[in-house]
Amino acid sequence: GTPVTPRPPTAKQTVWCVPKDGVSDASLQANLDYACGQGIDCGPIQAGGACFTPNTVAAHAAYAMNLLYQTAGRNPWNCEFSQTATLTTKDPS
């Protein structure tokens, strides 16, 4: 028979947690407040922070939601946010 060559392990794909399209600013603000209340560092999205620009609720919520997802263990349930978030392999930054 033909020898079977084992395939090399695939690199773990990087995944981000981002807001779904069409989510209201009010929902995004609630997600932002919730995520920043969980002990993550939201300093970079405060005025003067490295990720403050663009200064939009959507951009700040995306930062906080993804940081909480990454910090909490990258489990699908860490990217729920009342069904206003989704996982993506496309770098949002």
Contacts in CASP RR format, 6 or more apart in sequence:
PFRMAT RR
TARGET T0000
AUTHOR 0000-0000-0000
METHOD contacts of the structure
MODEL  1
GTPVTPRPPTAKQTVWCVPKDGVSDASLQANLDYACGQGIDCGPIQAGGA
CFTPNTVAAHAAYAMNLLYQTAGRNPWNCEFSQTATLTTKDPS
13 89 0 8 1.000
14 89 0 8 1.000
14 91 0 8 1.000
15 74 0 8 1.000
15 87 0 8 1.000
15 88 0 8 1.000
15 89 0 8 1.000
16 66 0 8 1.000
16 69 0 8 1.000
16 87 0 8 1.000
16 88 0 8 1.000
16 89 0 8 1.000
16 90 0 8 1.000
16 91 0 8 1.000
16 92 0 8 1.000
17 65 0 8 1.000
17 66 0 8 1.000
17 68 0 8 1.000
17 69 0 8 1.000
17 70 0 8 1.000
17 78 0 8 1.000
17 79 0 8 1.000
17 85 0 8 1.000
17 86 0 8 1.000
17 87 0 8 1.000
18 62 0 8 1.000
18 65 0 8 1.000
18 66 0 8 1.000
18 85 0 8 1.000
18 86 0 8 1.000
18 87 0 8 1.000
18 88 0 8 1.000
18 92 0 8 1.000
19 28 0 8 1.000
19 31 0 8 1.000
19 58 0 8 1.000
19 61 0 8 1.000
19 62 0 8 1.000
19 65 0 8 1.000
19 81 0 8 1.000
19 84 0 8 1.000
19 85 0 8 1.000
19 86 0 8 1.000
20 83 0 8 1.000
20 84 0 8 1.000
20 85 0 8 1.000
20 86 0 8 1.000
23 58 0 8 1.000
23 84 0 8 1.000
25 57 0 8 1.000
25 58 0 8 1.000
27 82 0 8 1.000
27 84 0 8 1.000
28 57 0 8 1.000
28 58 0 8 1.000
28 61 0 8 1.000
28 84 0 8 1.000
29 57 0 8 1.000
29 61 0 8 1.000
31 61 0 8 1.000
31 64 0 8 1.000
31 65 0 8 1.000
31 81 0 8 1.000
31 82 0 8 1.000
31 84 0 8 1.000
31 85 0 8 1.000
32 42 0 8 1.000
32 57 0 8 1.000
32 60 0 8 1.000
32 61 0 8 1.000
32 64 0 8 1.000
32 65 0 8 1.000
34 81 0 8 1.000
35 42 0 8 1.000
35 61 0 8 1.000
35 64 0 8 1.000
35 65 0 8 1.000
35 67 0 8 1.000
35 68 0 8 1.000
36 42 0 8 1.000
36 64 0 8 1.000
38 68 0 8 1.000
38 71 0 8 1.000
38 72 0 8 1.000
40 64 0 8 1.000
40 67 0 8 1.000
40 68 0 8 1.000
40 71 0 8 1.000
41 67 0 8 1.000
42 63 0 8 1.000
42 64 0 8 1.000
42 67 0 8 1.000
43 49 0 8 1.000
44 50 0 8 1.000
44 51 0 8 1.000
44 52 0 8 1.000
44 63 0 8 1.000
45 51 0 8 1.000
45 52 0 8 1.000
45 59 0 8 1.000
45 60 0 8 1.000
45 63 0 8 1.000
45 64 0 8 1.000
46 52 0 8 1.000
51 59 0 8 1.000
51 60 0 8 1.000
51 63 0 8 1.000
52 60 0 8 1.000
62 92 0 8 1.000
65 79 0 8 1.000
65 81 0 8 1.000
65 85 0 8 1.000
66 92 0 8 1.000
68 78 0 8 1.000
69 78 0 8 1.000
69 79 0 8 1.000
69 85 0 8 1.000
72 78 0 8 1.000
76 87 0 8 1.000
79 85 0 8 1.000
79 86 0 8 1.000
79 87 0 8 1.000
END
